Amino acid sequence: MSGGTPRSGTLSEPQVRAMFDRIAGFYDLMNSVMTVGLHHRWRARAADLAALRPGDSALDVACGTGDLALELARRVGPGGEVIGSDFSEEMLERARAKAPGRGEISWEWGNALELPYASRRFHAATVGFGARNFSDLDRGLAEMARVVRLGGRVVVLEITTPRKPPLSTFYSVWFDRAVPLIGRLTGEAEAYTYLPSSVRRFPGPEGLAAAMQRAGLGDIRWILTAGGIIALHVGTKR
């Protein structure tokens, strides 16, 4: 992937990895500040959409510090399997610290565009707030669909741009102005300028649904919540 700038919402893959390594230590805190703690509820809803049962297996792609993978683990139980995969070792270290001794969950390095897993291995695959960082969205979604069994689900939880006021106005003020300012206070102005830029270039709900269909998924539907700022998409492996 070619180089880019935070303003355009694109960075090279090494830049993205390095950025997430740098912000790993305060990533959870910033998520809670930016969402008033609601990100936990959205991840729980994404895990519900995966429709997992006790004993099932699931993959959480671009797992970050592991919150969505932990939600999946609660649903599959001790007899199931959850793998949290990320290409940032610093993020994985934070995830491992959250679940010591949990035999049903493991944390593994992996690139979302080249998942190191056999086809049709998992009952479901999820990605929470990571799809917009894929350098090739179609390829990343195709990889997620590849590793899911027939009839299994792919779930994408992502920020989206609200289209109608007053939420569109609030979104612009909060994500375009306040979030980069908070980022400066952490010493990571680049990362939190990249965030709103990456959301702006990411497809809207219809565009993401079309990309999921291109990846071989069917029965695609999406839910908008938080006034249209958050979109949860789910599709079934054909």
Secondary structure, 3 states (H helix, E strand, C coil): CCCCCCCCCCCCHHHHHHHHHHHHHHHHHHHHHHHCCCHHHHHHHHHHHCCCCCCCEEEEECCCCCHHHHHHHHHHCCCCEEEEEECCHHHHHHHHHHCCCCCCEEEEECECCECCCCCCCEEEEEEECCHHHCCCHHHHHHHHHHCEEEEEEEEEEEECCCCCCCHHHHHHHHHHHHHHHHHHHHCCHHHHHHHHHHHHHCCCHHHHHHHHHHCCEEEEEEEEEHHHCEEEEEEEEC
